[in-house]
Each structure stands twice: as C-alpha cells, then as structure tokens.
C-alpha cells in the first residue's frame, strides 16, 4: 500500500517541459550546436546528396538553438552603450553586439566587432537578401508586426532609428529579442507589439536563415559586413 501511495505522489509532481525548463551551461549548448553543424556540413559535401533537405534540417537546428537556448542564455545581461562582453550575464552588451555575438556563437562567420558597429540598415543588409527585406517609414508598430506575422514563423532582424534586434515569430506571437536600453536596460525577449524599443520612425526588417545564409553556415564561409 505504501509503495502505491509513493508512486501516486511521484507521478503527481510537476514535470519540467520545454527547452528552458532546465538551463544548460552556455559552452555546452554551443559545443552541441558546433557538433550538429559539423555533422550536417559533412552530409552537405557528399556527392549527390539532397542539399535542399540538408539545408531544411539545418534551418530547423539553428532556429531551435537560437530561440530555445542561445538567446535565452543572454537574458538579464545588462545593456551598456559600449558593451562588448562575450559572456552572457557577465559585463554589459550593446544592441549591435548582441546580434553579432549571438550569430557568431551559433556558428556564423560574421565580423563580430565591425558588424556590431554599423548602422542598423547595414546590419540587415549583411544578413538578409533584398527580396526578403521590408522597410517601413512612419508606420505604426502594429503594421510591422503584422507583416512579420504574415511572412510566417522564423527569425528576423529589425533595424530602427537608433537600435537593432531580432524579431521572432513563434507561430502565435512576435517577440522582440534585443539588448534594451529602456526599462530594466538588459537583454530580453518581449512582446514586439508593446516593446517600447519598437517605437521608431523607421523600421527595416530582414528575414534570417534564408538559403544563402544557411549555405554559408554549412560551408564555413564568411558573411562580409555591408558598410554602405
């Protein structure tokens, strides 16, 4: 009887769910992602392989890693105008450096410092193809969010008058993931519709993880920084 009661008690305990239920050490997360990239890169180089299938798998791997592990690891890192830390929650980080550091940590060969110091327009041009880039002048935030919602699930980069960050469409909501200079002044993901940082006269949005960006990730090629 005691064993039955114990079994009932154990099965009634709350179960951790989701990728953030137990935060893993950041180096462990990056090492696992590096191993997955190398495995996918090996398959990518095989003669006659279905490259579209490998690329699709790579897109899923990178998106899940970025949104489920890499970006959340930076939550709570203090914003600093000149912040350049490489370590989550240690030191401070500026908005451009959050974008470049997160992508470099995920295995993309970006010029971390040079890209981070560019205007937001140039950062978007570095990462997203023109055909998957949209610009809004003097438009409400709701229109920008609606466009990202319509474009579908995935990760985007958004440039504003004096700021840059990620937009993540998770299928039910669009999140603004950035190193915020407002409020608590820290890296976080918040509802894009109500994020104070989204208030801007200009928005430029580019879709990330498109074919060219993923091919560069698989092949270990650099993504040259656009400077004009």
PAZAPA-4460 file (N, C-alpha, C; in steps of 0.05 Angstrom, whole numbers, plus 32768, in hexadecimal, padded with zeros to 4 digits):
% residues 228
    n_x    n_y    n_z   ca_x   ca_y   ca_z    c_x    c_y    c_z   seq   type   mol
   8010   7FE8   8000   8000   8000   8000   8011   8019   8000     1      X     A
   8027   8018   8011   8039   802F   8012   8046   8035   7FF7     2      X     A
   804E   801F   7FE9   805B   8023   7FCF   8048   802F   7FBB     3      X     A
   802E   8028   7FBC   801A   8033   7FAA   8017   8051   7FAF     4      X     A
   8015   8058   7FC9   8012   8075   7FD0   802A   8085   7FC7     5      X     A
   8042   8079   7FCA   805B   8087   7FC2   805B   808C   7FA3     6      X     A
   8052   8077   7F95   8051   807A   7F77   803E   8090   7F6F     7      X     A
   8026   8091   7F7C   8013   80A6   7F76   801E   80C1   7F7C     8      X     A
   802C   80C4   7F92   8038   80DD   7F9A   804D   80E7   7F86     9      X     A
   805E   80D4   7F7D   8073   80DB   7F6A   8067   80E3   7F4F    10      X     A
   8053   80D5   7F45   8048   80DB   7F2B   8038   80F5   7F2B    11      X     A
   8030   80FE   7F43   8021   8117   7F45   8032   8130   7F46    12      X     A
   804D   812C   7F48   805F   8143   7F49   8060   8151   7F2E    13      X     A
   8063   816C   7F2D   8065   817A   7F14   807D   8171   7F04    14      X     A
   807A   816E   7EEA   808F   8165   7ED8   8099   817D   7EC8    15      X     A
   80B4   8181   7EC7   80BF   8196   7EB8   80BB   8191   7E9A    16      X     A
   80B3   81A6   7E8C   80AE   81A3   7E70   80BB   81BA   7E61    17      X     A
   80C1   81B5   7E47   80CB   81CA   7E36   80E9   81CD   7E38    18      X     A
   80F5   81DC   7E25   8112   81DE   7E24   811F   81EE   7E3A    19      X     A
   810E   81FF   7E48   8119   8210   7E5D   8113   8205   7E79    20      X     A
   8108   81ED   7E7A   8101   81E2   7E95   811A   81DF   7EA6    21      X     A
   8131   81D6   7E9B   814A   81D4   7EAA   815F   81E1   7E99    22      X     A
   8169   81F8   7EA1   817D   8206   7E91   8197   81F7   7E91    23      X     A
   81A2   81F3   7E79   81BB   81E5   7E77   81D2   81F8   7E75    24      X     A
   81EA   81F0   7E7D   8202   8201   7E7B   8205   820B   7E5F    25      X     A
   820C   8224   7E5C   820E   8230   7E41   8223   8222   7E30    26      X     A
   823B   821D   7E3A   824F   820F   7E2A   8245   81F4   7E20    27      X     A
   8235   81E6   7E30   822A   81CC   7E28   8217   81CF   7E11    28      X     A
   8206   81E4   7E12   81F3   81EA   7DFD   8202   81EF   7DE3    29      X     A
   8217   8200   7DE4   8226   8207   7DCC   8235   81EF   7DC1    30      X     A
   8240   81DE   7DD3   824F   81C7   7DC9   823C   81B3   7DBB    31      X     A
   8224   81B0   7DC5   8211   819E   7DB8   8209   81A9   7D9D    32      X     A
   8205   81C3   7D9B   81FD   81CF   7D82   8214   81CD   7D6D    33      X     A
   822D   81D0   7D77   8244   81CD   7D65   8246   81B0   7D5A    34      X     A
   8240   819D   7D6C   8241   8181   7D63   822B   817C   7D4E    35      X     A
   8213   8187   7D52   81FE   8184   7D3E   8205   8191   7D24    36      X     A
   8212   81A9   7D25   821A   81B6   7D0C   822E   81A5   7CFD    37      X     A
   8241   819A   7D0B   8256   818A   7CFE   824A   8171   7CF2    38      X     A
   8236   8165   7D00   8229   814D   7CF5   8219   8153   7CDC    39      X     A
   820A   816A   7CDD   81FB   8172   7CC6   820D   817B   7CAF    40      X     A
   8223   8188   7CB5   8237   8190   7CA1   8243   8179   7C92    41      X     A
   8248   8163   7CA1   8253   814B   7C95   823F   813F   7C81    42      X     A
   8226   813E   7C89   8211   8134   7C76   820E   8146   7C5E    43      X     A
   8210   8160   7C63   820D   8175   7C4E   8221   8170   7C37    44      X     A
   8239   8167   7C3F   824F   8163   7C2B   824E   8149   7C1C    45      X     A
   823C   8137   7C23   823A   811D   7C16   822F   8121   7BFA    46      X     A
   823C   8115   7BE6   8233   8117   7BCB   8217   810B   7BC7    47      X     A
   8206   811A   7BBA   81EB   8110   7BB5   81D7   8113   7BCC    48      X     A
   81E0   811F   7BE2   81CE   8122   7BF9   81B7   8135   7BF2    49      X     A
   81A0   8131   7BFF   818A   8144   7BFC   818F   815C   7C0D    50      X     A
   819C   8170   7C01   81A4   8188   7C10   818D   8198   7C1B    51      X     A
   8176   8198   7C0D   815F   81A6   7C17   8156   819A   7C32    52      X     A
   8157   8180   7C34   8150   8172   7C4D   8163   8178   7C64    53      X     A
   817D   8178   7C5D   8191   817F   7C72   818E   819B   7C7B    54      X     A
   818A   81AE   7C68   8186   81CA   7C6F   816D   81CE   7C80    55      X     A
   8158   81C0   7C7A   8140   81C2   7C8A   8144   81B8   7CA6    56      X     A
   8153   81A2   7CA9   8159   8198   7CC4   816B   81AC   7CD2    57      X     A
   817E   81B8   7CC4   8190   81CB   7CD1   8180   81E3   7CDB    58      X     A
   816C   81EC   7CCB   815C   8203   7CD3   814D   81FD   7CED    59      X     A
   8143   81E5   7CEF   8134   81DD   7D08   8147   81DC   7D1F    60      X     A
   815F   81D1   7D1B   8173   81CE   7D31   817B   81EA   7D3B    61      X     A
   8182   81FC   7D28   818B   8217   7D30   8175   8227   7D3E    62      X     A
   815D   8226   7D32   8147   8235   7D3E   8140   822C   7D5A    63      X     A
   813F   8212   7D5E   8139   8207   7D79   814F   820E   7D8C    64      X     A
   8168   820D   7D84   817E   8213   7D95   817E   8231   7D9D    65      X     A
   817A   8242   7D8A   817B   825F   7D8F   8164   8267   7DA1    66      X     A
   814C   825E   7D9B   8135   8267   7DAB   8131   8258   7DC5    67      X     A
   813A   823F   7DC5   8135   822F   7DDD   814C   822F   7DF1    68      X     A
   8164   8235   7DE8   817B   8233   7DFA   818E   824B   7DF9    69      X     A
   8196   8253   7DE1   81AB   8268   7DDF   81A1   8283   7DE8    70      X     A
   818B   828D   7DDC   8180   82A7   7DE4   8178   82A7   7E02    71      X     A
   8169   8293   7E0B   8161   8293   7E27   8178   8294   7E3B    72      X     A
   818F   8289   7E33   81A7   828A   7E44   81B0   82A7   7E4A    73      X     A
   81AA   82B9   7E37   81B2   82D5   7E3A   819E   82E5   7E4A    74      X     A
   8186   82DA   7E4F   8172   82EA   7E5E   817D   82F3   7E78    75      X     A
   8179   830C   7E7F   8183   8317   7E98   819F   8323   7E97    76      X     A
   81AC   8320   7E80   81C6   832D   7E7C   81C2   834B   7E7B    77      X     A
   81CF   835B   7E8B   81CB   8378   7E8B   81D1   8385   7E70    78      X     A
   81C0   8398   7E68   81C6   83A8   7E50   81DB   83BD   7E58    79      X     A
   81EE   83C1   7E46   8201   83D7   7E48   8206   83E2   7E2C    80      X     A
   8208   83FC   7E2A   820B   8409   7E10   8224   83FF   7E02    81      X     A
   823A   83FB   7E12   8253   83F0   7E06   8258   83D3   7E0F    82      X     A
   8243   83C5   7E16   8246   83AA   7E20   824E   8396   7E0A    83      X     A
   8263   8386   7E10   826D   8374   7DFC   8272   8358   7E07    84      X     A
   8266   8351   7E1E   826C   8338   7E2B   8267   8320   7E18    85      X     A
   8277   830B   7E1D   8274   82F2   7E0E   8266   82DE   7E1F    86      X     A
   8261   82E4   7E39   8256   82D1   7E4C   823B   82D9   7E56    87      X     A
   8226   82C9   7E52   820B   82D0   7E5B   820B   82D6   7E79    88      X     A
   81FD   82EC   7E80   81F9   82F5   7E9C   8212   82FC   7EAB    89      X     A
   8227   8303   7E9B   8240   830C   7EA7   8249   8324   7E97    90      X     A
   824A   833B   7EA4   824F   8354   7E96   8236   835E   7E88    91      X     A
   823A   8370   7E75   8223   837C   7E67   8226   8377   7E49    92      X     A
   820F   837B   7E3B   820F   8377   7E1E   81FD   838B   7E10    93      X     A
   8207   8397   7DFB   81F7   83A9   7DEA   81E6   839A   7DD7    94      X     A
   81D2   83A7   7DCC   81BF   8399   7DBB   81CB   838C   7DA2    95      X     A
   81DE   839B   7D95   81EA   838F   7D7D   81FC   8378   7D84    96      X     A
   820A   837A   7D9B   821B   8364   7DA3   820B   834B   7DAB    97      X     A
   81F3   834F   7DB5   81E3   8337   7DBB   81DD   8328   7DA2    98      X     A
   81D5   8336   7D8D   81CE   832A   7D73   81E7   831B   7D68    99      X     A
   81FD   8329   7D67   8215   831D   7D5A   8220   8306   7D6B   100      X     A
   821F   8309   7D85   822B   82F4   7D97   821A   82DB   7D96   101      X     A
   8200   82DE   7D98   81EE   82C7   7D97   81F1   82B7   7D7D   102      X     A
   81F3   82C5   7D67   81F7   82B8   7D4D   8212   82AA   7D4B   103      X     A
   8227   82B8   7D55   8241   82AC   7D54   8242   8293   7D66   104      X     A
   8236   8295   7D7D   8235   827E   7D8F   8226   8266   7D83   105      X     A
   8213   826C   7D72   8203   8257   7D65   8212   824B   7D4D   106      X     A
   8229   8255   7D46   8239   8249   7D31   823B   8258   7D17   107      X     A
   822F   8270   7D17   8231   8281   7CFE   824B   8291   7CFF   108      X     A
   8258   8292   7CE8   8272   82A0   7CE7   826C   82BE   7CE0   109      X     A
   8264   82CC   7CF5   825F   82E9   7CF2   8277   82F8   7CFE   110      X     A
   827A   8311   7CF5   828E   8323   7D01   8281   832F   7D1A   111      X     A
   8285   8322   7D30   8276   832A   7D49   8278   8347   7D50   112      X     A
   8290   8352   7D50   8294   836E   7D58   828C   8381   7D42   113      X     A
   8295   837C   7D2A   828F   838E   7D14   8271   8390   7D0E   114      X     A
   8264   8379   7D0E   8247   8379   7D08   8238   8387   7D1F   115      X     A
   8240   8382   7D37   8232   838D   7D4E   8232   83AB   7D4E   116      X     A
   8247   83B7   7D42   824B   83D4   7D43   823E   83E2   7D2B   117      X     A
   8231   83D3   7D1A   8224   83DE   7D02   8208   83E9   7D09   118      X     A
   81FE   83FC   7CF9   81E2   8403   7CFB   81D0   83EB   7CF7   119      X     A
   81B9   83EC   7D03   81A6   83D5   7D01   81A0   83CD   7CE5   120      X     A
   819E   83E0   7CD3   8198   83DA   7CB7   81AE   83C8   7CAB   121      X     A
   81C7   83CD   7CB2   81DD   83BD   7CA7   81DD   83A1   7CB3   122      X     A
   81D6   839F   7CCD   81D5   8385   7CD9   81C0   8373   7CCB   123      X     A
   81A9   837F   7CC6   8194   8370   7CB8   819D   8368   7C9C   124      X     A
   81AA   837A   7C8E   81B4   8374   7C73   81C9   835D   7C74   125      X     A
   81D9   835C   7C89   81ED   8347   7C8C   81E1   832C   7C8E   126      X     A
   81C9   832A   7C9B   81BE   8311   7CA3   81A6   8307   7C93   127      X     A
   8198   8319   7C86   8180   8311   7C78   8181   831A   7C5B   128      X     A
   8176   8309   7C48   8176   8310   7C2C   8161   8326   7C27   129      X     A
   8166   8337   7C12   8153   834D   7C0C   8137   8344   7C09   130      X     A
   8133   832D   7BFC   8117   8324   7BF7   8109   831C   7C10   131      X     A
   8117   8318   7C26   810B   8311   7C3F   810F   8327   7C54   132      X     A
   810F   8340   7C4A   8113   8357   7C5B   80FC   836B   7C56   133      X     A
   80F1   8376   7C6C   80DB   8389   7C69   80E1   83A2   7C7A   134      X     A
   80D9   83B9   7C6F   80DE   83D2   7C7D   80C3   83E1   7C82   135      X     A
   80C2   83ED   7C99   80AA   83FC   7CA1   80B3   8417   7CAB   136      X     A
   80A7   842C   7CA0   80AD   8447   7CA9   8093   8454   7CB5   137      X     A
   8096   845D   7CCD   8080   846A   7CDC   8067   8459   7CDC   138      X     A
   806B   843F   7CE1   8055   842C   7CE3   8052   8422   7D00   139      X     A
   803A   841A   7D08   8036   8410   7D23   8044   83F5   7D27   140      X     A
   804B   83F0   7D40   8058   83D6   7D47   8046   83BF   7D3E   141      X     A
   802C   83C2   7D41   801A   83AC   7D3B   801D   83A4   7D1E   142      X     A
   8023   83B6   7D0C   8026   83B0   7CEF   803F   839F   7CEB   143      X     A
   8054   83A6   7CF9   806D   8397   7CF7   8069   837A   7D01   144      X     A
   805D   8378   7D18   8058   835E   7D25   8045   834D   7D13   145      X     A
   8031   835A   7D07   801F   834C   7CF6   802E   8340   7CDE   146      X     A
   8041   834F   7CD3   8050   8346   7CBC   8060   832D   7CC3   147      X     A
   806D   832E   7CDA   807D   8317   7CE4   806B   82FF   7CE9   148      X     A
   8054   8304   7CF4   8041   82EF   7CF9   8038   82E2   7CDF   149      X     A
   8033   82F2   7CCB   802A   82E8   7CB0   8041   82D9   7CA2   150      X     A
   805A   82E1   7CA7   8070   82D4   7C9A   8075   82B8   7CA5   151      X     A
   806C   82B2   7CBD   806D   8297   7CC8   8082   8294   7CDE   152      X     A
   8081   827D   7CEA   8093   8276   7D00   80B0   8279   7CF8   153      X     A
   80C1   8282   7D0A   80DD   8284   7D05   80E9   829B   7D13   154      X     A
   8103   82A0   7D0D   8112   82B5   7D1A   8118   82CB   7D06   155      X     A
   8116   82E3   7D10   811A   82FB   7CFF   812D   830E   7D0E   156      X     A
   813A   8320   7D00   8149   8335   7D0C   813B   834F   7D06   157      X     A
   8139   8361   7D1A   812B   837A   7D17   813E   8391   7D1E   158      X     A
   813F   83A5   7D0C   814E   83BD   7D11   813B   83D4   7D15   159      X     A
   8141   83E5   7D28   8131   83FC   7D2E   8142   8416   7D2D   160      X     A
   8137   842C   7D35   8146   8445   7D33   8161   8443   7D41   161      X     A
   8161   8439   7D5A   8179   8438   7D69   817D   841D   7D78   162      X     A
   8173   8408   7D6B   8173   83EF   7D7A   8172   83D8   7D66   163      X     A
   8178   83BF   7D6F   8177   83A8   7D5E   8172   8390   7D70   164      X     A
   8164   837C   7D66   815E   8364   7D75   8152   834E   7D63   165      X     A
   8148   833A   7D70   813B   8324   7D61   811D   8325   7D65   166      X     A
   810E   831D   7D51   80F2   8318   7D54   80EE   82FA   7D50   167      X     A
   80E1   82ED   7D62   80DC   82D0   7D61   80BE   82CB   7D5F   168      X     A
   80B5   82C0   7D48   809A   82B8   7D45   8098   829A   7D4C   169      X     A
   808C   8294   7D64   808B   8279   7D6D   8072   826A   7D64   170      X     A
   8062   8277   7D53   8049   826B   7D49   8031   8275   7D57   171      X     A
   8034   8280   7D6F   801D   828B   7D7E   8022   82A8   7D86   172      X     A
   803B   82B0   7D87   8042   82CC   7D8F   805C   82D4   7D83   173      X     A
   8060   82EE   7D80   8079   82F9   7D76   8088   8305   7D8E   174      X     A
   80A0   82FC   7D93   80B0   8306   7DA9   80C6   8318   7DA0   175      X     A
   80CC   832C   7DAF   80E4   833E   7DAA   80F9   8334   7DBE   176      X     A
   810F   8329   7DB3   8125   831F   7DC3   813D   8331   7DBE   177      X     A
   8146   833F   7DD3   815A   8354   7DCF   8167   835B   7DEA   178      X     A
   817C   836B   7DE8   8188   8377   7E00   817B   8392   7E02   179      X     A
   8168   8394   7E14   8157   83AC   7E16   8164   83C2   7E27   180      X     A
   8164   83DA   7E1D   816E   83F1   7E2C   8158   83FE   7E3C   181      X     A
   8140   83F3   7E3C   812A   83FE   7E4A   8122   83EC   7E62   182      X     A
   8112   83F7   7E74   8108   83E7   7E8A   811F   83DC   7E9C   183      X     A
   8120   83C2   7E9E   8135   83B6   7EAF   8151   83B6   7EA2   184      X     A
   8152   83BE   7E88   816B   83C1   7E79   817B   83A7   7E7A   185      X     A
   8170   8393   7E6C   817D   8379   7E6B   8174   836A   7E53   186      X     A
   8181   8354   7E4D   8179   8343   7E36   8161   8333   7E3F   187      X     A
   814D   8331   7E2D   8134   8323   7E32   8125   831F   7E19   188      X     A
   8110   830E   7E1B   80FC   830B   7E05   80E2   8315   7E11   189      X     A
   80D4   8326   7E02   80BB   8331   7E0B   80A8   8333   7DF3   190      X     A
   808E   8335   7DF9   807A   8338   7DE4   8081   834F   7DD2   191      X     A
   8084   834A   7DB8   808C   8360   7DA6   8077   8376   7DA4   192      X     A
   805E   836E   7DA7   8049   8382   7DA5   804A   8397   7DBB   193      X     A
   8054   8390   7DD2   8054   83A2   7DE9   8070   83AA   7DF1   194      X     A
   8084   83A1   7DE2   80A0   83A8   7DE9   80A5   83C6   7DE4   195      X     A
   80AD   83D5   7DF9   80B3   83F1   7DF5   80C8   83F6   7DE0   196      X     A
   80DB   83E4   7DDD   80F1   83E7   7DCA   80E7   83E6   7DAD   197      X     A
   80D0   83DB   7DA9   80C5   83D8   7D8D   80BA   83F3   7D83   198      X     A
   80B7   8407   7D95   80AD   8421   7D8C   80C4   842F   7D7D   199      X     A
   80C0   8433   7D63   80D5   843E   7D52   80C8   844A   7D39   200      X     A
   80D4   845E   7D2E   80CA   8469   7D15   80D1   8456   7CFD   201      X     A
   80E5   8446   7D01   80EE   8435   7CEB   80F2   8419   7CF5   202      X     A
   80E8   8405   7CE6   80ED   83E9   7CEC   80F7   83DC   7CD2   203      X     A
   810C   83CC   7CD4   8115   83BB   7CBE   8117   839F   7CC9   204      X     A
   8108   838D   7CBC   8106   8371   7CC6   8111   835E   7CB1   205      X     A
   8122   834C   7CB8   812D   8338   7CA6   8129   831C   7CB1   206      X     A
   8121   830A   7CA0   811E   82EE   7CA9   8139   82E0   7CAA   207      X     A
   813F   82D4   7CC0   8158   82C5   7CC4   8155   82A8   7CBC   208      X     A
   816B   829A   7CBB   816C   827D   7CB5   8161   8277   7C99   209      X     A
   8165   8289   7C87   815E   8284   7C6B   8174   8272   7C5F   210      X     A
   8170   8269   7C47   8182   8255   7C3B   819F   825D   7C3B   211      X     A
   81A5   8276   7C33   81C1   827F   7C32   81CE   827F   7C4D   212      X     A
   81C0   8288   7C61   81CA   8289   7C7C   81D0   826D   7C87   213      X     A
   81BE   825B   7C81   81C1   823F   7C8B   81D7   8231   7C7B   214      X     A
   81D9   8236   7C61   81EF   822A   7C52   820A   8233   7C5D   215      X     A
   820C   824C   7C64   8225   8256   7C70   822B   8248   7C8B   216      X     A
   8216   8243   7C9A   8219   8236   7CB4   8223   8219   7CB0   217      X     A
   8218   820C   7C9C   8220   81F0   7C97   823C   81EE   7C8B   218      X     A
   8243   8201   7C7C   825D   8201   7C6E   8273   8210   7C7C   219      X     A
   826C   821C   7C93   8280   822B   7CA2   828A   8244   7C94   220      X     A
   8279   824F   7C83   8280   8268   7C74   8279   8281   7C84   221      X     A
   8289   8296   7C7F   8284   82AF   7C8E   826C   82BE   7C82   222      X     A
   825F   82CE   7C92   824A   82E0   7C8A   8256   82FC   7C8B   223      X     A
   8260   8307   7C75   826E   8321   7C76   825B   8337   7C80   224      X     A
   8265   8349   7C8F   8255   835F   7C9A   8250   8374   7C85   225      X     A
   8237   837B   7C82   8230   8391   7C70   8235   83AB   7C7E   226      X     A
   8242   83BE   7C71   8249   83D7   7C7E   823D   83EF   7C70   227      X     A
   822C   83EA   7C5D   821F   8402   7C50   8205   83F9   7C43   228      X     A
***
